[in-house]
Amino acid sequence: MASELISATEKYMLILLYAAKGKIRGKLWFQKEMYELSKIFPDLADELDFSAYSYGPFSEGLEEYRDMLENSGLIRGLELTEKGYKVAEDLWRQEDEDKKKIIEDIVNFLEKLDREELLLYIYTTSPHMAERSEVKKKILQRRLEIALQMLKNKKVSTGLAAKLAGASYDMLVNEALKLGIRPFDVKGEDAG
């Protein structure tokens, strides 16, 4: 499969999998990671239509592209095959460093989140995509607890934890200190 013959969506899927060391954690993570990429890269957004669904942003088209890559032997489930790894590696090498850094950052951040953390992050950063969520109410009722756990495990900065908790920075710091969690900030950024 020559790289010039694949769609932008297929390209991003393959390089996302490559950045994730060949395998994505699950369908929920895959949909959310591709959604985050589509918010940044216009060529991907042009091909994929994400809608608010049971667990936040979902693209039926993305599932169709996944099926096509599976049928072509490049992936199995959400894992690169040997053939897929070679194609993905070639595509990765062709990308500029800035784009690779963005993709790696998204993968490294979202892949380390558990299901509730991932959904809280998505529901907070893209509230319009939580309109039809089956679990939104449950997640948002526990948002402070989830955000504090993320802070404790150093998955997010104090500023992002406050945003996820729906709390002021000072309130979040006070709650963290009560629980013996040492707040921290990521140097030079407040995004996680």
Secondary structure, DSSP 4 states (H G I P E B T S, - for coil): --GGGS-HHHHHHHHHHHHTTTB-S-HHHHHHHHHHHHHH-HHHHHH---EEETTEEE-HHHHHHHHHHHHTTSEETTEE-HHHHHHHHHHHHHS-HHHHHHHHHHHHHHHTS-HHHHHHHHHHH-GGGGTT-SSHHHHHHTHHHHHHHHHHTTSS-HHHHHHHHT--HHHHHHHHHHTT------TT-S--
